[in-house]
Amino acid sequence: MKKELTPEERMQKCFDQAVKYLAISPRSEKEVGEKLYEKGYHRNEVEEAIDRCKGYKYINDEAYTRSFIEYYSHKMGRKMMAYKLTNDKGVDATLVGNMIMDLVSDEAETEKCTDMASKYVKKKRIWDKKDLGKVGAYLFTKGFEWNIINRALDNVALCDKPENE
């Protein structure tokens, strides 16, 4: 027969579960909270576990946001990173906006967008200017703003026209 845990034991178990989850990968405060609620812990236990994790600096949304932006900045645009951080990861929108503006310059964003556009043009063998709309749509899905996309498309070299067409 399984004995009932005391409130202190449940608190400790909740904290241990949070630490175990954080040991796999850094997470935002919201992600840890959702995981603990999913495991069946009560609000006061989850809040206590998160506070203890913050005290040990296991959870730090600012550091998490910085590492997220540095890791994903070559894969997606600022808008997509901001969306993922605020909606999926639950990080404060003001923190995300400030951090993105500090870490990703317009020049770097344009360069990254141009590089992605060039790769897409090469992969899809786009040789006609009228097909650049497809490239722009692709870049928009990656979270780039239209002013950045237009600058990037001005810099993209199209593929050579196939001989048989």
Phi, psi and omega per residue, in radians:
M1 nan 2.327 -3.084
K2 -1.478 2.255 -3.130
K3 -1.468 2.603 3.134
E4 -1.253 2.366 3.133
L5 -1.373 2.536 3.060
T6 -1.313 2.819 3.108
P7 -0.993 -0.653 3.124
E8 -1.162 -0.686 3.123
E9 -1.172 -0.681 3.084
R10 -1.121 -0.705 3.092
M11 -1.041 -0.831 -3.119
Q12 -1.117 -0.723 -3.139
K13 -1.129 -0.687 3.098
C14 -1.100 -0.797 3.107
F15 -1.079 -0.771 3.128
D16 -1.053 -0.700 3.118
Q17 -1.114 -0.717 3.114
A18 -1.107 -0.782 -3.136
V19 -1.113 -0.719 3.113
K20 -1.061 -0.753 3.127
Y21 -1.144 -0.702 3.141
L22 -1.276 -0.401 3.140
A23 -1.195 -0.460 -3.131
I24 -1.240 -0.795 -3.089
S25 -2.862 2.643 3.056
P26 -1.065 2.532 -3.123
R27 -2.400 2.792 3.036
S28 -1.435 2.896 3.134
E29 -1.035 -0.733 -3.135
K30 -1.094 -0.750 -3.128
E31 -1.079 -0.749 3.137
V32 -1.127 -0.785 3.138
G33 -1.048 -0.798 3.134
E34 -1.075 -0.713 -3.137
K35 -1.121 -0.737 -3.132
L36 -1.190 -0.684 3.076
Y37 -1.105 -0.687 3.108
E38 -1.055 -0.575 3.140
K39 -1.383 -0.113 3.056
G40 1.698 0.277 3.113
Y41 -1.441 2.687 -3.123
H42 -1.482 2.850 -3.044
R43 -1.003 -0.797 -3.109
N44 -1.137 -0.590 3.105
E45 -1.202 -0.749 -3.139
V46 -1.133 -0.798 -3.136
E47 -1.088 -0.726 3.105
E48 -1.103 -0.768 -3.139
A49 -1.099 -0.753 3.138
I50 -1.144 -0.734 3.103
D51 -1.070 -0.735 3.102
R52 -1.132 -0.715 3.113
C53 -1.097 -0.696 3.089
K54 -1.138 -0.682 3.113
G55 -1.058 -0.655 3.094
Y56 -1.484 0.005 -3.113
K57 1.116 0.523 3.033
Y58 -1.382 -0.517 3.082
I59 -2.046 2.156 3.098
N60 -2.609 1.734 -3.072
D61 -1.057 -0.560 3.126
E62 -1.165 -0.838 3.113
A63 -1.132 -0.674 3.127
Y64 -1.087 -0.778 -3.140
T65 -1.098 -0.770 3.122
R66 -1.030 -0.834 -3.116
S67 -1.196 -0.627 3.091
F68 -1.062 -0.842 -3.125
I69 -1.109 -0.771 -3.140
E70 -1.103 -0.661 -3.111
Y71 -1.296 -0.770 -3.028
Y72 -1.643 -0.036 -3.057
S73 -1.132 -0.371 3.104
H74 -1.606 -0.070 -3.100
K75 -1.894 -0.360 -3.073
M76 -2.657 2.837 -3.142
G77 -1.401 3.023 -3.103
R78 -1.054 -0.723 -3.113
K79 -1.094 -0.732 -3.135
M80 -1.173 -0.731 3.111
M81 -1.092 -0.764 3.133
A82 -1.086 -0.737 3.132
Y83 -1.081 -0.854 -3.115
K84 -1.100 -0.750 -3.124
L85 -1.161 -0.735 -3.085
T86 -1.406 -0.787 -3.057
N87 -1.482 -0.805 -3.084
D88 -1.437 -0.714 -3.042
K89 -1.708 -0.245 3.062
G90 1.304 0.433 3.131
V91 -1.465 2.569 -3.128
D92 -0.994 2.281 -3.066
A93 -1.094 -0.640 3.127
T94 -1.131 -0.784 3.102
L95 -1.046 -0.796 -3.127
V96 -1.089 -0.842 -3.130
G97 -1.040 -0.799 3.126
N98 -1.119 -0.752 -3.101
M99 -1.154 -0.717 3.127
I100 -1.127 -0.751 3.138
M101 -1.134 -0.584 3.119
D102 -1.278 -0.646 -2.981
L103 -1.680 -0.408 -3.070
V104 -2.143 1.912 -3.133
S105 -1.456 2.849 3.087
D106 -1.060 -0.695 -3.124
E107 -1.112 -0.785 3.132
A108 -1.135 -0.693 3.125
E109 -1.118 -0.755 3.126
T110 -1.140 -0.739 3.131
E111 -1.085 -0.776 3.126
K112 -1.122 -0.734 3.136
C113 -1.132 -0.743 3.109
T114 -1.097 -0.740 3.123
D115 -1.086 -0.791 3.126
M116 -1.140 -0.672 3.115
A117 -1.118 -0.756 3.136
S118 -1.080 -0.751 3.111
K119 -1.113 -0.695 3.140
Y120 -1.165 -0.753 3.120
V121 -1.053 -0.753 -3.133
K122 -1.171 -0.784 -3.110
K123 -1.115 -0.742 -3.091
K124 -1.600 0.012 -3.139
R125 0.899 0.965 -3.139
I126 -1.530 2.111 -3.103
W127 -2.131 -0.148 -3.110
D128 -1.890 2.399 -3.117
K129 -1.046 -0.540 -3.108
K130 -1.175 -0.321 3.132
D131 -1.538 0.023 3.128
L132 -1.185 -0.325 3.058
G133 -1.061 -0.636 3.092
K134 -1.118 -0.699 3.122
V135 -1.125 -0.778 3.115
G136 -1.062 -0.738 3.121
A137 -1.110 -0.719 3.098
Y138 -1.059 -0.803 -3.133
L139 -1.136 -0.611 3.110
F140 -1.121 -0.658 3.108
T141 -1.182 -0.348 3.113
K142 -1.532 0.016 3.027
G143 1.637 0.331 3.101
F144 -1.569 2.604 3.108
E145 -1.438 2.695 -3.045
W146 -1.092 -0.623 3.128
N147 -1.129 -0.635 3.086
I148 -1.213 -0.752 -3.134
I149 -1.064 -0.793 -3.129
N150 -1.091 -0.715 3.074
R151 -1.101 -0.717 -3.133
A152 -1.149 -0.733 -3.124
L153 -1.145 -0.514 3.060
D154 -1.154 -0.463 -3.084
N155 -1.669 -0.110 -3.047
V156 -1.431 2.366 3.053
A157 -1.643 2.277 3.131
L158 -1.380 2.794 3.099
C159 -1.252 2.800 3.066
D160 -1.240 2.514 -3.130
K161 -1.175 2.370 3.115
P162 -1.083 2.561 -3.089
E163 -1.122 -0.648 -3.016
N164 -1.447 0.019 -3.125
E165 -1.843 nan nan
